[in-house]
């Protein structure tokens, strides 16, 4: 391969890498915006991010109890 072909190939690879970097930075910015929105929603619900797993478990238990209560109010089939 001639030098000019190798240089052209390197230039193309650099351009591809630059495009990938730009797309990756844009995606990172979008993800950071989403993260801030989620954290803001959690703050509005008075939930700390580190307490999220506990809160999910608490809500799952509450749903389970309410479903059990609703099922117990239905007439039993014979």
Phi and psi restraints in degrees (value plus and minus 20) as a CYANA .aco file:
   2 UNK   PHI     -97.6   -57.6
   2 UNK   PSI     140.0   180.0
   3 UNK   PHI     -79.2   -39.2
   3 UNK   PSI     -63.8   -23.8
   4 UNK   PHI     -85.0   -45.0
   4 UNK   PSI     -53.9   -13.9
   5 UNK   PHI     -88.5   -48.5
   5 UNK   PSI     -61.6   -21.6
   6 UNK   PHI     -84.6   -44.6
   6 UNK   PSI     -62.4   -22.4
   7 UNK   PHI     -84.4   -44.4
   7 UNK   PSI     -61.3   -21.3
   8 UNK   PHI     -83.0   -43.0
   8 UNK   PSI     -62.3   -22.3
   9 UNK   PHI     -83.0   -43.0
   9 UNK   PSI     -63.6   -23.6
  10 UNK   PHI     -80.8   -40.8
  10 UNK   PSI     -61.9   -21.9
  11 UNK   PHI     -81.3   -41.3
  11 UNK   PSI     -63.4   -23.4
  12 UNK   PHI     -81.4   -41.4
  12 UNK   PSI     -63.2   -23.2
  13 UNK   PHI     -84.9   -44.9
  13 UNK   PSI     -58.9   -18.9
  14 UNK   PHI     -83.8   -43.8
  14 UNK   PSI     -62.4   -22.4
  15 UNK   PHI     -82.2   -42.2
  15 UNK   PSI     -62.5   -22.5
  16 UNK   PHI     -82.9   -42.9
  16 UNK   PSI     -63.2   -23.2
  17 UNK   PHI     -84.7   -44.7
  17 UNK   PSI     -59.2   -19.2
  18 UNK   PHI     -84.3   -44.3
  18 UNK   PSI     -62.9   -22.9
  19 UNK   PHI     -82.5   -42.5
  19 UNK   PSI     -63.2   -23.2
  20 UNK   PHI     -81.9   -41.9
  20 UNK   PSI     -61.1   -21.1
  21 UNK   PHI     -82.3   -42.3
  21 UNK   PSI     -63.6   -23.6
  22 UNK   PHI     -83.8   -43.8
  22 UNK   PSI     -64.6   -24.6
  23 UNK   PHI     -84.2   -44.2
  23 UNK   PSI     -60.3   -20.3
  24 UNK   PHI     -85.2   -45.2
  24 UNK   PSI     -60.8   -20.8
  25 UNK   PHI     -85.0   -45.0
  25 UNK   PSI     -59.1   -19.1
  26 UNK   PHI     -85.4   -45.4
  26 UNK   PSI     -61.9   -21.9
  27 UNK   PHI     -84.4   -44.4
  27 UNK   PSI     -61.4   -21.4
  28 UNK   PHI     -81.3   -41.3
  28 UNK   PSI     -61.3   -21.3
  29 UNK   PHI     -82.4   -42.4
  29 UNK   PSI     -62.8   -22.8
  30 UNK   PHI     -81.7   -41.7
  30 UNK   PSI     -63.5   -23.5
  31 UNK   PHI     -84.8   -44.8
  31 UNK   PSI     -58.0   -18.0
  32 UNK   PHI     -85.5   -45.5
  32 UNK   PSI     -58.3   -18.3
  33 UNK   PHI     -83.7   -43.7
  33 UNK   PSI     -65.4   -25.4
  34 UNK   PHI     -81.0   -41.0
  34 UNK   PSI     -62.2   -22.2
  35 UNK   PHI     -79.0   -39.0
  35 UNK   PSI     -66.7   -26.7
  36 UNK   PHI     -83.4   -43.4
  36 UNK   PSI     -57.5   -17.5
  37 UNK   PHI     -84.6   -44.6
  37 UNK   PSI     -62.7   -22.7
  38 UNK   PHI     -85.2   -45.2
  38 UNK   PSI     -64.0   -24.0
  39 UNK   PHI     -83.0   -43.0
  39 UNK   PSI     -56.8   -16.8
  40 UNK   PHI     -85.5   -45.5
  40 UNK   PSI     -62.7   -22.7
  41 UNK   PHI     -82.2   -42.2
  41 UNK   PSI     -61.5   -21.5
  42 UNK   PHI     -82.5   -42.5
  42 UNK   PSI     -62.5   -22.5
  43 UNK   PHI     -81.6   -41.6
  43 UNK   PSI     -60.2   -20.2
  44 UNK   PHI     -83.1   -43.1
  44 UNK   PSI     -48.0    -8.0
  45 UNK   PHI    -111.7   -71.7
  45 UNK   PSI     -14.1    25.9
  46 UNK   PHI      37.3    77.3
  46 UNK   PSI      21.4    61.4
  47 UNK   PHI    -139.9   -99.9
  47 UNK   PSI     108.0   148.0
  48 UNK   PHI    -103.3   -63.3
  48 UNK   PSI     122.2   162.2
  49 UNK   PHI     -73.5   -33.5
  49 UNK   PSI     -58.0   -18.0
  50 UNK   PHI     -90.8   -50.8
  50 UNK   PSI     -34.7     5.3
  51 UNK   PHI    -118.5   -78.5
  51 UNK   PSI     -15.5    24.5
  52 UNK   PHI     -82.2   -42.2
  52 UNK   PSI     -64.4   -24.4
  53 UNK   PHI     -80.2   -40.2
  53 UNK   PSI     -64.1   -24.1
  54 UNK   PHI     -82.9   -42.9
  54 UNK   PSI     -60.8   -20.8
  55 UNK   PHI     -84.7   -44.7
  55 UNK   PSI     -59.7   -19.7
  56 UNK   PHI     -83.2   -43.2
  56 UNK   PSI     -65.0   -25.0
  57 UNK   PHI     -80.9   -40.9
  57 UNK   PSI     -63.3   -23.3
  58 UNK   PHI     -80.1   -40.1
  58 UNK   PSI     -64.9   -24.9
  59 UNK   PHI     -88.4   -48.4
  59 UNK   PSI     -57.1   -17.1
  60 UNK   PHI     -82.7   -42.7
  60 UNK   PSI     -62.3   -22.3
  61 UNK   PHI     -83.8   -43.8
  61 UNK   PSI     -61.4   -21.4
  62 UNK   PHI     -83.1   -43.1
  62 UNK   PSI     -62.4   -22.4
  63 UNK   PHI     -82.3   -42.3
  63 UNK   PSI     -64.5   -24.5
  64 UNK   PHI     -80.4   -40.4
  64 UNK   PSI     -63.8   -23.8
  65 UNK   PHI     -84.0   -44.0
  65 UNK   PSI     -62.8   -22.8
  66 UNK   PHI     -87.0   -47.0
  66 UNK   PSI     -58.3   -18.3
  67 UNK   PHI     -85.1   -45.1
  67 UNK   PSI     -62.6   -22.6
  68 UNK   PHI     -80.5   -40.5
  68 UNK   PSI     -63.2   -23.2
  69 UNK   PHI     -83.5   -43.5
  69 UNK   PSI     -64.7   -24.7
  70 UNK   PHI     -83.3   -43.3
  70 UNK   PSI     -62.0   -22.0
  71 UNK   PHI     -85.5   -45.5
  71 UNK   PSI     -54.7   -14.7
  72 UNK   PHI     -92.3   -52.3
  72 UNK   PSI     -39.6     0.4
  73 UNK   PHI    -104.4   -64.4
  73 UNK   PSI     -34.0     6.0
  74 UNK   PHI     -99.2   -59.2
  74 UNK   PSI     128.1   168.1
  75 UNK   PHI     -84.7   -44.7
  75 UNK   PSI     124.3   164.3
  76 UNK   PHI    -101.1   -61.1
  76 UNK   PSI     119.7   159.7
  77 UNK   PHI    -104.2   -64.2
  77 UNK   PSI     124.5   164.5
